[in-house]
Amino acid sequence: MIQFQDISLNYQTSQGQIVILKNVSFTVPSGEWISLIGPSGSGKTTILKIIAGLLKPTEGRVCIQDVNMYELSKVKRHEQLRTKVASVYQQFRLLPQFSAVENIMLPLIPYQKRKELLPRAHSLIEKVGLTQRLHHFPEQLSGGEQQRVAIARALMTEPEILLCDEPTGNLDHSNRDNVLSLLEVLHAEGKTIVLATHDELAATRSNRILALQSGVLEERIMDYDQV
């Protein structure tokens, strides 16, 4: 479960204070898929960074599974989140010198031997439908295929929470649908998903939509099955 309690984030500049988030509160129960929508600069990516433990808010509490993340030291916060939370981005961030399967193993390379990681990496590349691309390098993959490799890489640590920052932003319609369908499968398997997107049609696949405007949570659109 993710709990945002009165989260604000401000920056002080020579021109004055810039408000990034203002008193944002919401809860994401385990296994729920929510979407954050809003224009560029509304605070979507900032919320994902805060959940990921990368950006400390100015005020408020952020709890993951009832643990206040920002009361922990950076080292302990990293330990808590390393296997609980994983991220997928608009830019695929695959390392060009490594094959698809090698990219997938990267999150755990510092912690386990390659031969121990290969079975899970093979299983994940099959899960995302890219068995025939196992040894292909990023430049040999389409944009949609690269994003599916990136999702498999995020799943390598078996995270409970998947943060997705505009994961379909660089994809054509067909690849967009493939990625969203994969997220639906992961959600059905029990993953908690937080999707930041400009694409309101993509957002309708989630249980709830949180709309942001200039760092303020404006509205909540409930489960579409109930509307």
N, C-alpha and C positions, 0 to 999 in steps of 0.2 A: 504493500500500500504506500502511496505517495501522499503526503500532506503538506500543503502550502498554507501557512498561517500568517496573514497580514504581511506579506512580503513586499518590501520596497527596495529599490536600488537607485541611488543618486550618484551623480558625479559632479564634483566642483570644478569649474573652469574659470578662466579669467573673465569670462562674460557672465558668470553666475552659475547657479545650480541647474544641472540637466537631470530631469526625472526620466528614468528608463522604465521602471515599474512602480506602481503606486497601490499599496494595500491590496495586493492580489492574494485571494484565498480560494482554494479548491482542494478536493480530495479525490484521488483516483484509487478505488478499491483494487485489490489484486485481481488480475484477469480481465480488467476493463480496457477498452480502447477509446482514448479520447483524441480529438483533433483540436489543434490551436489554429485559428484562422485570423487573418488581419493583414493589412498592408505592410510593406517593408518598413522596418523601424518601429513596429507596434509592440515588440517585446517577445515575440515567439521564440526566436533563437536564444534569447537571454534566459528564458524559463528553462529551456533544455540544458543550457550550460550550468544553471544553478542545480538542477536535478542531478546532473553528472558530477557534481562536486568541483566544478572548475571555476565557479564565480560566486564569491560570498556576497549575499545580499546585505544592504545597509541595515535593514531592520527585518524582524520576523523570524519564524522558525520553519525549517525544512526537515521533515521526518521521512525516512525511508524505513519501512517495517518497524515503525515506532522508535527509531533511533534518530536523534537530532544530529544531522550530519555536520553542522557547522559549530557544534560544541566539541567536536573531535579535533585532534591535531591533523595536519595534512597527511601525515603518514598513516594514521589510523583510518582517516576518511578514505584514503586510497585503498586500504586493505578491505574496508567494508564494501566499497562500491565496485571493486575490480571484477568480482564475479556476480554481482547483483544487477549491474547496469551496463548496457552496451549501446553504442551510437552508430547510426547510418546517416550519411551526409549526401547533399546534392552532388558534390564532387566525390568521386568514388574512392580516391586516396589509396589506390592500389600501387604497390611498388613495382615499377616497370621491369626490374631485373629478376623478379620472381614469377613463377608460374601461378596459375589459379590456386592449385592446392597448397603451394607454399605460402601464398598470401593469406589463405584461410587459417593456416597454423600460426601465423605471426603473434597473435595475442598471448599464446602460451609457450612460445619458444624459450623465453627466459626462465620458465618454471619446470618444463618437462622435456624429456628427450624426444627427438623427432620421430623415432620409431613408435613411441607411445602415443603420439598425436595423430599419426597417419590414419588409423582406422576411423577415428571421429571425423577427420577432415574429409575422407572419402564418403562417409555417410552424409555429411552436410552438403557436399557438392552434388550428390545424388538427390538430396532433398530439394535443392533449388533447381533441379532439372538440367544440370550441366556436366553429366558424367563424361560425355564425349569431349569436353573442353578441359579435362583434368590438368593436362600439361601445357595448355596454351598460355601465352603471356598476354598481359593486358592489351597490348596493341593489336593482338589477333582476335580480340573479343569485341562484340558490339557494345554500345552503351548500356543496353538492357542487361546483357550478360555480365558486364563489369559490375553493375549494381547488384545483381544476384550473388556474385562472388563476395561483394562487400557485405551483404546481409549474412551470408554463410560465415564470413570472418567474425562478424559481430556475435553470432550464435556459438562460436567456438568455446566460449567460457560458460556456456549454459546460463545466460543471464535470466533473471526474472522479469526485468524491465528492458524494453527496447525503445530507444529514443530515435526518432526519424525526422531529420531536418530537410524538408523539401526533397525527399528521395526520388520523386518522379519529375523534378523540375527540368532535367536535361533530356528527357526521354520522349520518343514519339508515342502516339496513342496506343499502339500494340504493346510496346515494352512497358508503358505506364500501367496497362491493365495486368500484365504479367506480374509486375512487382506488387501491385495492390492485392492481387489474388494470393500471392505468397504471404503477404501480411495477414490476410484473412485466415489462411491456414494456421499461421503461428498463433494468432489470437484464439482460434478454436482449440488449439492445444494448451491454452492457458497463459500465454504470454501477456503481460501488461504492456500496452503500446501507447506512446505519446507521439503523435504525428503533428509536426508543424508544416503548414502548407498554405499556398495561395489558392489552391485548386479546391473550390467548394464542392465539386462533384466527388473528388477523392475523399473529402472529409465526411461525406454522407455514409461512407462504409463503416464509420466508427459508431460507438454507442452514444457518445455525446460530443457536442461541439462547444468549445469555449471561444468566444469572439473577443479579440483584443483591439483596442484603439488607443494609441499613444500611451501604452503602458497600463491601461485600465481595463479590467475585465468588464465587458459591457453587457453580455447576455449569456444565457445558457440554453442551448437547444437540446431537449432531452431525447432519449432513445426514440429513433424513428418508428419503431414498432408500436410505440405508445402514443404517437402523435396522430 
